[in-house]
Amino acid sequence: AQLGRFLWFTGDHDKGLERVELALDIAETLRLTQTIVTALMTKAGILVLRRPEEALALFERSLALALESGFEREALRAYFNLTNVRLLRAEYEDALDHTERSLELARKRGNAAMKAAMLGLLAEVLTMTGRWDDAIAASEEALEATPLHGLSSFISLAGALGRIHTERGELEPVRTLLDRIASWRDSEDIQEQAVYWL
C-alpha cells in the first residue's frame, strides 16, 4: 500500500494503482485493516480526478474503517482528503462537517500538524461560505500554533487570508503574511515557491 502511495506521489498513477490493488488483495485476505485503510485512501487519491464518485466512496469507507478500528492517524488523513474533495466539488457544508470532526479528533490526539492543516482547510471553507471573520480567526489560530516550515495548511491559509484582506482593501496583513514566508520565494522546494507566489 505504501509503495502504491509513493508511486502516486511521484506521478506514476498506473503503477501506483497496480501496487494498491495487490496490497488490497493481500490485506483483505489477511484482514489487515490498517493496510486496507491506507490502500483505499491511496486508490481514492489516484482516482479522484478520473472517477470522483468512486473516489469519494473509497475515502468515506477508509474513514469509517479507520474510526471503527481506532486508527486515529489514518482517520485524520481520511478527513483531510474528504474535506479537499468536498471543497473541489463546492460541497461546503459537507467540507465544514468533515473539518470540524477532524479538528475535534486532532485536538483530542494532540496532533498539532494535523490541527494546523485542518484549521487551514477550515479557513478556506469558511471563506467560501462568506464567514470571513471566522476564517480569519481559524487562520490566526493555525499560525499561532504551528511553525511555518513545511506547513501544509499554509496554502489554504494564504488563499483564505489573501482573498479576504484583498477584498476588504487591507493590504498590510497580506504583506505581513508574505514576510513570514519570504525565504520561500527562492526556496529549492518547488512547493514552497508555489505557496509564496500563490
Secondary structure, DSSP 8 states (H G I E B T S, - for coil): -HHHHHHHHTT-HHHHHHHHHHHHHHHHHHT-HHHHHHHHHHHHHHHTTT-HHHHHHHHHHHHHHHHHHT-HHHHHHHHHHHHHHHHHTT-HHHHHHHHHHHHHHHHHHT-HHHHHHHHHHHHHHHHHTT-HHHHHHHHHHHHHHS-STT-TTHHHHHHHHHHHHHHTT-HHHHHHHHHHTGGGGG-S-HHHHHHHH-
